[in-house]
Amino acid sequence: MHGKSVLLAVFLAGCAATAPSTSSGPAPAQAVSTQDIDRFWAAHDEALKTDDVAERAAIIQRLYIDPGTPGLHALMAARRYTAQSYAEAITRYPKFWASVRPLTARARDAATTLEQDVAAFRRLYPQLQPATITYAIGALLTGGTTTGRMVLIGAEISLTDETVDVSELPEPMRTRLGAFFATRPFANNGQNNIHEYVHTQQRDSSDVLAARTVYEGVAELVAEQVTGKRPALELYRYGPAHAAEIREHFVAQMDGTKWGDWFYNSSNNRFGVSDVGYYVGYEIAKGFYEKAADKRAAIREMIELDYADVAAVKAFIQRSGYLE
């Protein structure tokens, strides 16, 4: 999620691996890149010297994107960011950028727990493969995502708190991000890093709701086991109070591919709370984990589940006891 410090470690050759290893040797140093953030603000300041949006885009391209890290380029590809995306965001939301700028200085400290957390992760899951983490500035579409063995963090979302000025943002973005920033995401940085790190170890998920739910829920549960933390999000307060209703609706939709009520959404959905699917997935993963006699074996089975195999995912849900 960060980006002000220099490259703290070299990218690892092992990051290109695509299958879990059986090695349980010592964990290599983690590659954490935060250098894109300084580059973004230099480009931002230069872009503001002109009022022409096309010229701003050209400046962003030249000073931020072209010399950017592989992680920045992967983040842009994952969210389809372009120089124009950045130029338009800078032009439309100056109060947002002014308020978030000092918060991205947290990039210097944001990965301080990573080595310790990854070591704890490896103790739970000795097959852990190394991954890189890049903190860069995005254009307001993600706080974190992954591509292969790369964790990609949007610092303008993930290092924030309640001081961010969202007044210029359009609805429903203003309400969604305002509520998220009020939870002080920067305080949950360690958990978020590991959540995304788990995704670099998992197989790709089917688009079927059941698979996506378990995929995200396993990352939440494992990250909690590693860090001892869970995000302070409304979905974790709302979920237990409406568990029966949520379960009934999930069962009705779990075989489909409609995610509107469940993931990556605003509060304008059936529940009036964003991302309730994370709660469902967490409950499924927790049920499976708590039933397991061998916790380490349970962690491995969850991470290595074939999320593209809907039958296997549904069998996993059944074993968790969530549908009972």
C-alpha positions in Angstrom: 0.0 0.0 0.0 2.9 2.3 0.3 5.3 4.1 -1.9 7.6 6.7 -0.3 10.6 4.6 0.6 13.1 3.1 -1.8 13.0 -0.5 -3.0 13.6 -2.4 0.2 14.5 -5.7 -1.3 15.2 -7.1 -4.8 12.5 -8.9 -6.6 12.8 -12.6 -6.1 13.3 -15.1 -8.8 10.9 -17.4 -7.0 8.0 -15.0 -7.4 7.4 -16.4 -10.9 6.4 -19.8 -9.4 2.9 -20.9 -10.2 2.5 -24.0 -8.0 2.9 -24.4 -4.3 6.2 -25.9 -3.2 6.7 -28.6 -0.6 9.8 -26.8 0.7 9.7 -25.8 4.3 13.0 -24.0 4.4 13.6 -20.5 5.7 11.5 -17.7 4.2 13.4 -15.4 1.8 13.4 -11.7 2.4 10.2 -10.0 1.1 10.4 -7.7 -1.9 8.6 -4.5 -1.0 8.5 -1.6 -3.4 7.3 1.8 -2.3 9.2 4.1 -4.7 6.2 4.8 -7.0 4.6 7.2 -4.4 7.3 9.8 -4.5 7.3 9.6 -8.3 3.5 10.2 -8.3 3.6 13.3 -6.2 6.4 14.8 -8.4 4.3 14.1 -11.4 1.2 15.5 -9.7 2.9 18.8 -8.9 4.2 19.1 -12.4 0.8 18.3 -13.9 -0.8 21.1 -11.8 1.3 23.7 -13.6 -1.0 23.4 -16.6 -4.8 23.5 -16.8 -5.0 21.4 -19.9 -6.1 17.8 -19.0 -4.4 16.3 -22.0 -1.1 17.9 -21.1 -1.6 16.7 -17.5 -2.0 13.1 -18.8 1.2 13.5 -20.9 3.1 14.6 -17.8 1.7 11.7 -15.7 2.7 9.3 -18.4 6.2 10.7 -18.7 7.0 11.2 -15.0 5.0 8.5 -13.3 4.0 5.7 -15.5 6.9 5.3 -17.9 9.6 5.1 -15.2 7.2 3.1 -12.9 7.9 -0.2 -11.3 6.5 -3.5 -12.7 4.1 -3.4 -9.7 2.7 -0.1 -10.8 2.2 -1.4 -14.3 0.5 -4.5 -13.0 -1.8 -2.4 -10.8 -2.7 -0.3 -13.8 -3.4 -3.3 -15.9 -5.5 -4.9 -13.2 -7.7 -1.8 -12.8 -7.4 -0.5 -16.4 -5.8 2.8 -15.3 -4.5 5.1 -17.9 -2.6 8.4 -17.9 -6.0 9.9 -18.7 -7.5 8.3 -15.6 -5.0 9.9 -13.4 -5.3 13.3 -15.1 -9.0 13.3 -14.7 -8.9 12.3 -11.1 -6.3 15.0 -10.3 -8.5 17.6 -12.1 -11.8 16.6 -10.5 -10.8 15.9 -6.9 -8.1 18.4 -5.8 -9.4 18.4 -2.2 -9.1 14.6 -2.0 -5.5 14.6 -3.2 -4.5 17.4 -0.9 -5.9 15.6 2.1 -4.5 12.2 1.2 -1.0 13.3 0.3 0.4 13.5 3.8 -1.1 10.1 4.7 0.8 8.4 1.9 4.0 9.2 3.9 2.9 6.2 6.0 4.4 4.2 3.2 7.7 4.5 5.1 6.3 2.4 8.0 3.4 0.4 6.4 5.4 -2.8 5.7 7.3 -2.8 9.0 5.4 -5.9 10.3 5.6 -7.8 7.0 8.7 -9.9 7.7 7.3 -11.0 11.0 3.8 -11.7 9.6 5.2 -13.7 6.6 7.3 -15.7 9.0 4.1 -16.4 11.0 2.3 -17.3 7.8 5.0 -19.7 6.9 4.8 -21.5 10.3 1.1 -22.0 9.6 1.6 -22.9 5.9 5.2 -24.2 5.3 4.5 -24.4 1.5 4.3 -20.6 1.3 5.8 -19.2 -1.9 7.4 -15.7 -1.9 5.6 -12.7 -3.3 6.4 -9.1 -4.0 4.4 -6.2 -2.6 4.1 -2.8 -4.4 2.7 0.3 -2.8 1.7 2.8 -5.5 -0.9 5.5 -6.2 -3.9 4.4 -8.1 -7.0 6.3 -9.4 -9.4 5.4 -6.6 -10.5 1.9 -7.7 -8.7 -0.4 -5.3 -7.0 -0.6 -2.0 -5.4 -3.9 -2.9 -5.4 -6.6 -5.5 -3.1 -9.3 -6.8 -1.6 -10.5 -10.1 0.2 -13.8 -9.9 2.8 -13.5 -7.1 2.5 -9.8 -6.9 0.5 -7.9 -4.2 -0.6 -4.5 -5.5 -1.7 -1.9 -3.0 -3.3 1.4 -3.9 -1.9 3.8 -1.2 -4.5 6.5 -1.9 -7.1 4.0 -0.5 -5.3 1.8 1.9 -3.3 4.3 4.0 -6.2 6.6 4.7 -8.2 7.6 7.7 -11.2 9.8 8.6 -9.4 13.0 7.7 -9.6 12.4 4.0 -11.8 15.0 2.2 -14.4 13.1 0.1 -16.6 16.1 -0.6 -15.8 16.3 -4.3 -16.3 12.6 -5.0 -19.5 11.6 -6.9 -22.1 9.3 -5.3 -22.0 6.4 -4.5 -18.2 6.7 -4.3 -18.4 9.4 -1.8 -20.5 7.4 0.7 -18.7 4.2 0.2 -15.2 5.6 0.5 -16.2 8.0 3.3 -17.4 5.1 5.3 -14.3 3.1 4.5 -11.9 5.8 5.4 -13.7 6.3 8.7 -12.6 2.8 9.7 -9.0 4.0 9.5 -7.7 1.5 6.9 -4.0 2.4 7.6 -4.4 0.8 11.0 -5.3 -2.5 9.3 -2.4 -2.4 6.9 -0.7 -5.6 8.2 -3.9 -7.7 7.9 -4.6 -6.3 4.4 -1.1 -7.2 3.3 -1.5 -10.8 4.4 -5.0 -11.0 3.0 -3.6 -10.1 -0.4 -0.6 -12.3 0.2 -2.9 -15.3 0.7 -4.5 -14.6 -2.7 -1.0 -15.0 -4.3 -1.0 -18.5 -3.0 -4.5 -19.5 -4.0 -5.7 -20.8 -7.4 -7.9 -18.6 -9.5 -11.5 -18.5 -8.5 -14.6 -19.3 -10.6 -17.0 -16.4 -11.1 -19.7 -18.4 -9.3 -20.7 -16.6 -6.1 -20.0 -19.6 -3.9 -16.4 -19.8 -5.2 -15.7 -16.1 -4.9 -17.1 -16.1 -1.4 -14.9 -18.9 -0.1 -11.9 -17.4 -2.0 -12.2 -14.1 -0.1 -13.3 -15.7 3.1 -10.2 -18.0 3.3 -8.0 -14.9 2.8 -9.7 -13.1 5.6 -9.5 -16.1 8.0 -5.9 -16.9 7.3 -4.9 -13.2 7.6 -6.6 -13.1 11.0 -4.8 -16.2 12.1 -1.5 -14.7 11.0 -1.9 -11.2 12.4 -4.5 -11.6 15.1 -6.6 -8.8 13.5 -9.7 -8.5 11.5 -10.8 -5.3 9.7 -13.1 -2.9 11.7 -15.7 -2.9 8.9 -19.5 -2.6 9.3 -20.0 -6.0 7.6 -18.5 -7.7 10.6 -21.0 -6.0 12.9 -24.0 -6.3 10.6 -23.3 -10.0 9.7 -23.8 -11.7 13.1 -27.0 -9.6 13.7 -28.6 -10.7 10.4 -27.0 -14.1 10.0 -30.2 -16.0 9.1 -31.3 -13.6 6.5 -27.8 -13.4 4.9 -27.5 -17.2 4.8 -30.9 -17.6 3.2 -30.1 -15.1 0.5 -26.6 -16.6 -0.1 -28.1 -20.1 -0.5 -30.5 -18.7 -3.1 -27.7 -17.0 -5.1 -24.6 -19.1 -4.4 -24.8 -21.0 -7.7 -25.1 -17.9 -9.8 -22.7 -15.2 -10.9 -24.4 -12.1 -9.6 -22.2 -10.4 -7.0 -24.2 -7.2 -6.7 -25.4 -7.8 -3.1 -22.1 -9.4 -2.0 -18.8 -7.9 -3.3 -17.0 -4.8 -4.4 -20.2 -2.8 -4.1 -21.6 0.3 -2.4 -24.1 0.1 0.4 -26.9 0.5 -2.2 -27.7 -3.2 -2.2 -30.1 -5.6 -0.4 -28.4 -5.4 2.9 -27.5 -1.7 2.9 -23.9 -2.7 3.9 -21.0 -3.1 1.5 -19.2 -6.4 0.9 -21.3 -8.7 3.0 -19.8 -11.6 1.0 -16.6 -11.2 3.0 -18.5 -11.9 6.2 -20.1 -15.0 4.6 -16.8 -16.3 3.3 -15.1 -15.7 6.7 -17.9 -17.6 8.5 -17.5 -20.5 6.1 -13.7 -20.6 6.5 -13.9 -20.2 10.3 -16.4 -23.1 10.5 -14.1 -25.3 8.5 -11.1 -24.3 10.5 -12.7 -24.8 13.9 -14.0 -28.2 13.0 -10.5 -29.4 11.9 -8.5 -31.5 14.3 -5.3 -30.6 12.5 -5.2 -26.8 12.1 -2.2 -26.7 9.9 -3.7 -29.2 7.5 -6.9 -27.2 7.5 -4.9 -24.0 6.5 -3.3 -25.9 3.7 -6.5 -27.4 2.4 -8.2 -24.0 2.4 -5.4 -22.3 0.5 -4.9 -25.1 -2.0 -8.6 -25.6 -2.7 -9.4 -25.6 -6.4 -11.7 -22.5 -6.5 -12.4 -23.1 -10.2 -14.1 -26.4 -9.3 -17.5 -25.4 -8.1 -18.4 -28.9 -6.9 -15.2 -28.9 -4.7 -16.1 -25.5 -3.3 -19.6 -26.5 -2.5 -18.4 -29.6 -0.7 -16.1 -27.4 1.3 -19.0 -25.2 2.3 -21.0 -28.2 3.3 -18.1 -29.5 5.5 -17.8 -26.1 7.1 -21.3 -26.4 8.7 -22.4 -23.0 7.4 -25.5 -24.3 5.7 -26.7 -26.2 8.8 
